[in-house]
Amino acid sequence: MLEDLSSLKAARERVADQAMADINVTDPALWSTDTVWAAFERLRREDPVHLHPPHQHRAGAFWSVTRYDDIVAVDTNHQDFSSEPSIFLGDQMEDFELPAFIQMDSPRHDVQRKTVSPIVSPHSLARMEPLIRSRIQETLDGLPIGEPFDWVDRVSVELTGQMLATLFDFPFEDRRKLTYWSDVAMTEREATDLDQADFDAHFKAVMLECAEYFTRLRHERAAAPPKDDLISMLAHGAATREMSPMEYLGNLILLIVGGNDTTRNTMSGSVLAMHLN
């Protein structure tokens, strides 16, 4: 713990000596070493609406807004601060755009989000609670005692994959496909050894594999009475049943990543934080 505090102190000292134009919150090293917070502290204190210069990111210059009230003001004013066409730094591939409701403004955002939001209503979660508890117990009871194991794979990935499969009513034996599709969707090219052309080709191939699988399930659910899983909700919802194939895929990826990335990393990060503290 003393080493971690020392590293954090050193990071804050480095950031304190930097020119504002050199502070780059998109630098992966700051995130992988958990030292990005010193940069945010300085931005909030000295330049809470900060223009990062174009050399800091391949997408070019961008603004970072770091104070709470300013963030709320931006996030609740889609007339002046639109989410369209993307919420990410950089543009999507021109020939492979994946629209999703998180990248839309009202009213399209609201009606599409409302279609799937019942899945996490208090009533729905209460109904699933026994299943969630039983799966957690079974997963933890199955861990080895007295020998090392991979917590991320055996617990974090496994539990989120199980619950994603449940929410989608996705074939349980293929649940690791959901994790894989999420990982590919969120991987930056810089984190791989692929050049841009090969990276783009791999991304497209994997996303089309996801689309093919879910399109088959979509047709099956559309032909059956409505149920309370995410695919059925999208297939029968008035605001979503006529979505184009790419918009359907974009919303699927949004839901898969939302169910995998945050929960899985929170499980892993929480255990690491308890270990360090």
Salt bridges, closest charged atoms under 4 A:
GLU41 OE2 - ARG12 NH2 3.30
GLU46 OE2 - ARG42 NE 2.85
GLU46 OE2 - ARG45 NH2 3.69
ASP47 OD2 - HIS50 ND1 2.68
ASP95 OD2 - LYS204 NZ 2.72
ASP110 OD1 - HIS109 ND1 3.06
GLU129 OE2 - ARG133 NE 2.94
ASP153 OD1 - ARG176 NH1 2.72
GLU158 OE2 - ARG175 NH2 2.78
GLU158 OE1 - ARG176 NH2 3.07
ASP169 OD2 - LYS227 NZ 2.77
ASP183 OD1 - ARG264 NH1 2.86
GLU188 OE1 - ARG58 NH2 2.48
GLU190 OE2 - ARG58 NE 3.15
GLU220 OE2 - ARG216 NH1 3.61
ASP228 OD2 - ARG127 NH2 3.04
ASP229 OD1 - ARG221 NH1 2.79
GLU247 OE2 - ARG108 NH2 3.39
